[in-house]
Amino acid sequence: MSLEKVIRYINSKVEGHDVTVGQMYGTENFCHLLYSLVKMEQPDTIIELGVGAGATTCMMAQAVKENNKGFVFAIDNGDQWKEMKIPLQKILGESLADESYENFLHKLLEKLELEKYVHFKNITLTNKQFFDPKKPVDLLFFDAHDSGPLGCISLLHYYLPKMNKYSSIFIDRASTIHHAYLVLEQIIKHFQNKAIPECLLSALDDKEIKNLRHIVSTSKFTLIHLTETGKAKINKTQNSTAWIKIEPIDLYHHNHVETFV
């Protein structure tokens, strides 16, 4: 029943707009993929940078709840809340005119019985300021300010040393922003050759450099471009996600997966 409630919220029409909650930020389909991935891989530490109306937040939190394992860190400064609050108030069934963005998310998560599985942080994200969970990151979804080449480089520069040995990074829109696409292709090609571009090493401390060199030298990096066709999208500017999958180099899996001979 809880999953049905979450899907009902995501599919709810936004007042005064011919879109659903999920379509507002183009994650109406992608949020289901993240739900499935969290169910399958059972990550402990999930970070979402850019929460918006909470479609992907709620789907990942629902999967965490069903797994009885893990936690979602939801990071946003609510800078678009002024435009969102009136369209969303009908869905929650109460006025949001005097509510803060943080209170809206709290009420939404409470209504969907997910408040125990999400920790919201009000942080303004920039190419120099991110969120450190103080533990290895299993799944990172970046849907915030800059999905261009500099944004991709800054994100990887900060988070790669913090990623777990089995982990995934998702970067919204990067696959259909031409220069971001090319930059990611080149970075992953270097990683596959066990080389690290200088721009990813600069300004790191010794521990971070050691972590980054270790993960690049011992990991397999796979770059997958998840693109959605024009027919599938109303919000056509948000029609792709770049998926960087990280896993150890070996002949078999070590993440508690059953293997057979």
WOFEN-V462940 format. One record per pair of residues at least 24 apart in sequence whose C-alpha atoms are under 7 Angstrom apart, sorted by the first residue. I is the first residue (numbers start at 1). J is the second residue. D is the distance in Angstrom with one decimal. If there is no record, write none. Layout:
i:I j:J d:D
i:I j:J d:D
This chain:
i:2 j:112 d:6.8
i:3 j:62 d:6.5
i:5 j:112 d:6.5
i:6 j:58 d:6.6
i:6 j:59 d:6.8
i:6 j:112 d:6.4
i:10 j:55 d:5.7
i:14 j:87 d:5.5
i:14 j:88 d:6.1
i:15 j:87 d:4.6
i:15 j:88 d:6.7
i:15 j:90 d:6.8
i:16 j:87 d:6.4
i:21 j:53 d:6.7
i:21 j:55 d:6.9
i:22 j:55 d:5.6
i:23 j:234 d:6.9
i:23 j:235 d:6.6
i:26 j:235 d:5.7
i:26 j:238 d:5.3
i:26 j:239 d:6.8
i:27 j:56 d:6.9
i:31 j:55 d:6.6
i:31 j:56 d:4.7
i:31 j:59 d:6.2
i:32 j:59 d:6.9
i:34 j:60 d:6.3
i:35 j:59 d:5.3
i:35 j:60 d:5.0
i:35 j:63 d:5.6
i:38 j:63 d:5.9
i:38 j:64 d:6.9
i:39 j:63 d:5.4
i:39 j:67 d:6.5
i:42 j:67 d:6.6
i:42 j:69 d:6.8
i:43 j:70 d:5.9
i:43 j:138 d:5.6
i:43 j:139 d:6.9
i:44 j:69 d:6.4
i:44 j:70 d:3.8
i:44 j:71 d:6.0
i:44 j:138 d:6.5
i:45 j:70 d:5.9
i:45 j:71 d:5.6
i:45 j:72 d:6.5
i:45 j:137 d:5.3
i:45 j:138 d:5.3
i:45 j:139 d:6.6
i:46 j:71 d:6.1
i:46 j:72 d:4.7
i:46 j:73 d:6.1
i:46 j:137 d:6.5
i:46 j:138 d:6.0
i:46 j:139 d:4.8
i:46 j:140 d:5.9
i:47 j:72 d:5.8
i:47 j:73 d:4.8
i:47 j:74 d:6.2
i:47 j:139 d:6.4
i:47 j:140 d:4.9
i:47 j:141 d:6.3
i:48 j:73 d:6.2
i:48 j:74 d:5.0
i:48 j:75 d:6.0
i:48 j:140 d:6.0
i:48 j:141 d:4.8
i:48 j:142 d:6.1
i:49 j:74 d:6.4
i:49 j:75 d:4.9
i:49 j:76 d:6.5
i:49 j:141 d:6.2
i:49 j:142 d:4.8
i:49 j:143 d:5.7
i:49 j:144 d:5.8
i:50 j:75 d:5.7
i:50 j:76 d:5.0
i:50 j:142 d:6.6
i:50 j:143 d:4.9
i:50 j:144 d:4.5
i:51 j:75 d:6.4
i:51 j:76 d:5.8
i:61 j:114 d:6.4
i:61 j:117 d:5.7
i:61 j:118 d:6.5
i:62 j:114 d:6.7
i:64 j:117 d:6.9
i:65 j:117 d:6.7
i:71 j:117 d:5.3
i:71 j:118 d:6.1
i:72 j:117 d:6.2
i:72 j:118 d:4.7
i:72 j:119 d:6.3
i:73 j:118 d:5.9
i:73 j:119 d:5.0
i:73 j:120 d:6.0
i:74 j:118 d:6.7
i:74 j:119 d:6.0
i:74 j:120 d:4.7
i:74 j:121 d:6.2
i:75 j:120 d:5.9
i:75 j:121 d:4.9
i:75 j:122 d:6.1
i:75 j:123 d:6.2
i:76 j:121 d:6.6
i:76 j:122 d:5.3
i:76 j:123 d:5.6
i:76 j:124 d:6.6
i:77 j:122 d:4.7
i:77 j:123 d:5.1
i:77 j:124 d:5.2
i:127 j:151 d:6.1
i:127 j:154 d:5.5
i:136 j:162 d:5.3
i:136 j:163 d:5.4
i:136 j:164 d:5.0
i:137 j:162 d:6.1
i:137 j:163 d:4.7
i:137 j:164 d:5.4
i:138 j:163 d:6.3
i:138 j:164 d:5.5
i:138 j:166 d:6.8
i:138 j:167 d:4.5
i:138 j:168 d:6.4
i:139 j:167 d:5.7
i:139 j:168 d:5.0
i:139 j:169 d:6.0
i:140 j:168 d:6.3
i:140 j:169 d:4.8
i:140 j:170 d:6.1
i:141 j:169 d:6.1
i:141 j:170 d:4.7
i:141 j:171 d:6.1
i:142 j:170 d:6.0
i:142 j:171 d:4.9
i:142 j:172 d:6.0
i:143 j:171 d:6.5
i:143 j:172 d:5.2
i:147 j:171 d:6.8
i:147 j:172 d:6.5
i:147 j:173 d:6.2
i:147 j:174 d:5.3
i:148 j:174 d:6.4
i:148 j:177 d:6.5
i:148 j:179 d:6.9
i:148 j:180 d:5.0
i:149 j:179 d:5.9
i:149 j:180 d:4.2
i:149 j:183 d:6.1
i:152 j:180 d:6.9
i:153 j:200 d:7.0
i:157 j:200 d:4.7
i:160 j:212 d:6.4
i:161 j:208 d:5.5
i:161 j:211 d:5.1
i:161 j:212 d:4.6
i:165 j:246 d:6.7
i:165 j:247 d:5.7
i:165 j:248 d:6.2
i:166 j:246 d:5.6
i:166 j:247 d:4.6
i:166 j:248 d:6.9
i:167 j:245 d:6.2
i:167 j:246 d:5.2
i:167 j:247 d:6.7
i:168 j:243 d:6.9
i:168 j:244 d:5.7
i:168 j:245 d:4.6
i:168 j:246 d:6.0
i:169 j:243 d:5.8
i:169 j:244 d:5.1
i:169 j:245 d:6.6
i:170 j:241 d:6.3
i:170 j:242 d:5.6
i:170 j:243 d:4.6
i:170 j:244 d:6.4
i:171 j:241 d:5.5
i:171 j:242 d:5.1
i:171 j:243 d:6.6
i:172 j:240 d:6.3
i:172 j:241 d:4.5
i:172 j:242 d:6.5
i:173 j:238 d:5.6
i:173 j:239 d:6.4
i:173 j:240 d:4.8
i:173 j:241 d:5.1
i:174 j:240 d:6.9
i:174 j:241 d:6.1
i:174 j:242 d:5.7
i:175 j:225 d:5.7
i:175 j:240 d:5.7
i:175 j:241 d:5.8
i:175 j:242 d:5.3
i:176 j:240 d:6.1
i:188 j:221 d:6.6
i:188 j:223 d:6.9
i:191 j:216 d:5.9
i:191 j:221 d:6.9
i:192 j:220 d:6.8
i:192 j:221 d:6.4
i:218 j:248 d:5.9
i:218 j:249 d:5.8
i:219 j:246 d:6.4
i:219 j:247 d:5.4
i:219 j:248 d:4.3
i:219 j:249 d:5.0
i:220 j:246 d:5.8
i:220 j:247 d:5.3
i:220 j:248 d:5.8
i:220 j:249 d:5.4
i:221 j:245 d:5.8
i:221 j:246 d:5.0
i:221 j:247 d:6.9
i:222 j:246 d:6.7
